[in-house]
């Protein structure tokens, strides 16, 4: 992983991510949806929790990282969070499929950071080429309020600690 290029107090750089917004038509898994883009500009004036996983459907991400965010969704909302989003280098179709399998519906937005480009700009990518996975987003979490970083932590070792739902809730 490169050195961290974002700190508490910084304004996040503009980013545009692929996403497939949840609709009822996607609920029975017979449709794939149509990819669109989401810009960080839409987060102006909002409190956002953004957490990153190296890959959808991978063991730690699928079992230990994403599910607690969904389970604690109401607690995040009670603390004034407007948007919860998970980001990974997977394409929008994989992210949407993962979100549907996990039962996210419209509670947590799934974002595709193609080639981990936005994360890499922030020093938040990692090279997993030796494991056949290519360049991926690191495992991290941010609290962003009106586009300003209020919390940013990167996992120092494999596993979920500082980027997990409990740690982020404690910082809100």
Secondary structure as the mmCIF struct_conf table of DSSP 4:
data_model
#
loop_
_struct_conf.conf_type_id
_struct_conf.id
_struct_conf.beg_label_comp_id
_struct_conf.beg_label_asym_id
_struct_conf.beg_label_seq_id
_struct_conf.end_label_comp_id
_struct_conf.end_label_asym_id
_struct_conf.end_label_seq_id
HELX_LH_PP_P HELX_LH_PP_P1 UNK A 2 UNK A 4
TURN_TY1_P TURN_TY1_P1 UNK A 8 UNK A 9
HELX_LH_PP_P HELX_LH_PP_P2 UNK A 10 UNK A 10
STRN STRN1 UNK A 11 UNK A 11
HELX_LH_PP_P HELX_LH_PP_P3 UNK A 12 UNK A 14
STRN STRN2 UNK A 16 UNK A 19
HELX_RH_3T_P HELX_RH_3T_P1 UNK A 24 UNK A 26
TURN_TY1_P TURN_TY1_P2 UNK A 27 UNK A 28
BEND BEND1 UNK A 29 UNK A 30
STRN STRN3 UNK A 36 UNK A 39
HELX_RH_3T_P HELX_RH_3T_P2 UNK A 40 UNK A 43
TURN_TY1_P TURN_TY1_P3 UNK A 44 UNK A 45
STRN STRN4 UNK A 47 UNK A 52
BEND BEND2 UNK A 54 UNK A 54
TURN_TY1_P TURN_TY1_P4 UNK A 56 UNK A 57
HELX_RH_AL_P HELX_RH_AL_P1 UNK A 59 UNK A 59
HELX_RH_PI_P HELX_RH_PI_P1 UNK A 60 UNK A 65
HELX_RH_AL_P HELX_RH_AL_P2 UNK A 66 UNK A 71
TURN_TY1_P TURN_TY1_P5 UNK A 72 UNK A 72
HELX_RH_AL_P HELX_RH_AL_P3 UNK A 73 UNK A 78
TURN_TY1_P TURN_TY1_P6 UNK A 79 UNK A 80
STRN STRN5 UNK A 83 UNK A 88
BEND BEND3 UNK A 89 UNK A 90
HELX_RH_AL_P HELX_RH_AL_P4 UNK A 92 UNK A 102
TURN_TY1_P TURN_TY1_P7 UNK A 103 UNK A 103
TURN_TY1_P TURN_TY1_P8 UNK A 105 UNK A 106
BEND BEND4 UNK A 107 UNK A 108
STRN STRN6 UNK A 109 UNK A 112
HELX_RH_3T_P HELX_RH_3T_P3 UNK A 114 UNK A 116
HELX_RH_AL_P HELX_RH_AL_P5 UNK A 117 UNK A 121
TURN_TY1_P TURN_TY1_P9 UNK A 122 UNK A 123
STRN STRN7 UNK A 125 UNK A 127
HELX_RH_3T_P HELX_RH_3T_P4 UNK A 129 UNK A 131
TURN_TY1_P TURN_TY1_P10 UNK A 132 UNK A 132
STRN STRN8 UNK A 135 UNK A 137
BEND BEND5 UNK A 139 UNK A 139
STRN STRN9 UNK A 140 UNK A 145
TURN_TY1_P TURN_TY1_P11 UNK A 146 UNK A 147
STRN STRN10 UNK A 148 UNK A 154
BEND BEND6 UNK A 156 UNK A 159
BEND BEND7 UNK A 161 UNK A 161
TURN_TY1_P TURN_TY1_P12 UNK A 162 UNK A 163
BEND BEND8 UNK A 164 UNK A 164
HELX_RH_AL_P HELX_RH_AL_P6 UNK A 165 UNK A 171
#
